[in-house]
Amino acid sequence: MIKQKVKKVLRAIGKPAFKNELQALQTASAAYQRMIEQYEKDLVFQHPSCEGIVFSKDRAMQLHALLLSYFACVKNPAKLSVLYTTTSKMHASAYEDLKKIFADKPVTFSAEKSFKKDLEELLEKINTTTLFFMTDDGMFIDTFDMQEVIAFNPAHILPSLIKGKDLTYCYIRDQQQALPEFIKPSGVALSPFMICWEWSKAQPRSDWAYPMSVDITFYNKKEIQTLIKNISYKAPNSLEAALHNNYASIFLQRKGLCYEKAKYVNIVANVVNTEHKNRHAGLHSVESLLEKWQAGYRIQYELFLGKSCSEAETAPFTFIAR
């Protein structure tokens, strides 16, 4: 019954009439949120569980640094599924190296054939309460306990580990951004060093008002799976854009949660996507990193630990033998 109601509301939100009428869209989104909360009002996460999906393309060395930092920083790490694609045999060989390196870790690797089909098949196989996405240019810069994060119900509160009080600059827009007003949510006990805000009341067009992200925001697995099935996309960038364009108004109804210091950051060293011309520092080309990898080196992720997100995102890599 609940699935039928969700699909009915989603169809209404997607109608052109709603897209052209902001007030009507907000009304429909609020109705969706009330419905979800009513459905889950008695749900208590007695046994919360989580998995993550990592998107990667031609960046085995950066993915290696992400995975090393993940297992170094995360207590009770969730299982990860890496969905990757390559443009040459040399890049593909580097991913074969990763499979061997992380053979004893809870990580599986799947070579992409058709992104949308592969992702949705992967989502079908995951049976957890919570789900997050990551990209291969991310890195963990501080420690935290995964069990602490997934205790929150994403129908009400969306945790995001890429945010913190050190996130006062939006790199993509190249502008300063205000921190939101932090609140104490009623009926919810926050762990030490956690902070909460309302997505809808954050500075418009800032990172703090952007709940739909493939960079480690935690979603209800069944809900995000249903939403993803109802949109069109071809790769991670168009997936995030479609999620934002179609569903941001829904998730803006909820609260956000993060730690006082960001735990994860995107290192904007290069770009591999062909869908959007994302701003990047151009510090290390994909091919130069592949050459370093083939020579037996790795990124010294340890040098990023403890940095603020603004320091880390544009810092150059240092290489050491792996």
Secondary structure, 3 states (H helix, E strand, C coil): CHHHHHHHHHHHHHCHHHHHCHHHHHHHHHHHHHHHHHHHCCCCCCCCCEEEEEEEECCHHHHHHHHHHHHHHEECCCEEEEEEECCCHHHHHHHHHHHHHCCCCCEEEEECCCHHHHHHHHHHHCCCCEEEEEECCEEECCCEEHHHHCCCCCCCEEEECCCCCCCCEECCCCEECCCCCCECCCCCCCCCCEEEEEHHHCCCCCHHHCCCCCCCECEEHHHHHHHHHCCCCCCHHHHHHHHHHHHHHHHCCCEEEEECCCCEEECCCCCCCCCCCCCCCCCCCHHHHHHHHHCCEEECHHHHCCCCHHHHHCCCCCEEEC
